[in-house]
Amino acid sequence: ISAKRDLTGCFIYLTGAGCSRCTARVIQAGIRRVIIPCQEEDAFGYREDWNKSFERARYQLNSADVGLTILEPTGFDAIQLMGPEHPHRKGH
């Protein structure tokens, strides 16, 4: 996100849900969609400490009309879409 390139309209793939500080940087960079894997398990036990920040991040994305796609744990089927219409959905 700190690259000296225009990221307007790009997608970003993250290894997990972003915190509110990172999400602010994503929005400022002009990124249009955040894609993260489904995280049903909390292997490191960090969710409890970070839940408020994750919720703020979702609110920020929604307010900025930045899409959020959460992928199924077994592949690339989207299980949740938020924000602008997903560009790969048929009929849209």
C-alpha positions as CSV (number, residue, x, y, z in Angstrom):
1,I,0.0,0.0,0.0
2,S,3.0,2.3,0.5
3,A,4.1,1.6,-3.1
4,K,4.6,4.6,-5.3
5,R,2.1,3.3,-7.8
6,D,-1.5,4.2,-8.3
7,L,-3.6,1.5,-6.7
8,T,-7.0,3.1,-7.5
9,G,-9.5,0.4,-8.4
10,C,-7.2,-2.5,-7.5
11,F,-8.1,-5.5,-5.3
12,I,-6.0,-6.6,-2.3
13,Y,-5.7,-10.2,-1.1
14,L,-5.0,-10.5,2.7
15,T,-4.2,-13.5,4.8
16,G,-6.7,-12.4,7.4
17,A,-9.1,-9.6,8.4
18,G,-7.4,-6.3,8.5
19,C,-7.4,-4.0,11.6
20,S,-8.9,-0.6,11.4
21,R,-5.6,1.2,10.9
22,C,-4.6,-1.0,8.0
23,T,-8.1,-0.7,6.5
24,A,-7.8,3.1,6.6
25,R,-4.6,2.8,4.5
26,V,-6.4,0.4,2.0
27,I,-9.2,3.0,1.6
28,Q,-6.8,5.9,1.2
29,A,-4.9,4.0,-1.5
30,G,-8.1,3.7,-3.6
31,I,-8.4,-0.1,-3.4
32,R,-11.9,-1.2,-4.4
33,R,-12.1,-4.7,-3.0
34,V,-10.6,-6.6,-0.1
35,I,-10.5,-10.4,-0.4
36,I,-9.8,-12.5,2.7
37,P,-10.0,-16.2,3.6
38,C,-12.7,-17.5,5.9
39,Q,-11.3,-17.8,9.4
40,E,-13.5,-20.2,11.3
41,E,-10.7,-21.2,13.7
42,D,-8.7,-18.8,15.8
43,A,-5.4,-20.8,16.0
44,F,-3.5,-18.0,17.7
45,G,-6.2,-16.7,20.0
46,Y,-6.0,-13.1,18.7
47,R,-9.6,-12.5,17.7
48,E,-10.8,-11.7,21.2
49,D,-8.2,-8.9,21.5
50,W,-8.8,-7.6,18.0
51,N,-12.6,-8.0,17.5
52,K,-13.4,-4.3,18.0
53,S,-10.8,-3.3,15.5
54,F,-12.0,-5.8,13.0
55,E,-15.6,-4.6,13.4
56,R,-14.4,-1.0,12.9
57,A,-12.6,-2.1,9.8
58,R,-15.8,-3.6,8.3
59,Y,-17.7,-0.4,9.1
60,Q,-14.9,1.6,7.4
61,L,-15.0,-0.6,4.3
62,N,-18.8,-0.3,4.1
63,S,-18.8,3.4,4.6
64,A,-16.2,3.9,1.9
65,D,-18.1,1.6,-0.5
66,V,-15.1,-0.8,-0.7
67,G,-16.1,-4.4,-1.4
68,L,-15.3,-7.2,0.9
69,T,-15.1,-10.9,-0.3
70,I,-14.7,-13.7,2.2
71,L,-13.6,-16.9,0.6
72,E,-14.6,-20.5,1.5
73,P,-11.9,-22.3,3.5
74,T,-11.8,-25.1,0.9
75,G,-11.4,-23.0,-2.3
76,F,-12.3,-19.8,-4.0
77,D,-16.1,-19.8,-3.7
78,A,-17.2,-16.5,-2.2
79,I,-19.4,-16.9,0.9
80,Q,-19.9,-13.2,1.7
81,L,-19.9,-10.1,-0.5
82,M,-20.2,-6.6,0.7
83,G,-19.9,-3.2,-1.0
84,P,-19.9,-2.7,-4.8
85,E,-21.2,-5.6,-6.9
86,H,-18.6,-8.3,-7.3
87,P,-17.2,-8.0,-10.8
88,H,-17.3,-11.7,-11.5
89,R,-20.9,-12.3,-10.5
90,K,-23.1,-13.2,-13.5
91,G,-25.9,-10.9,-14.4
92,H,-24.3,-7.8,-12.9
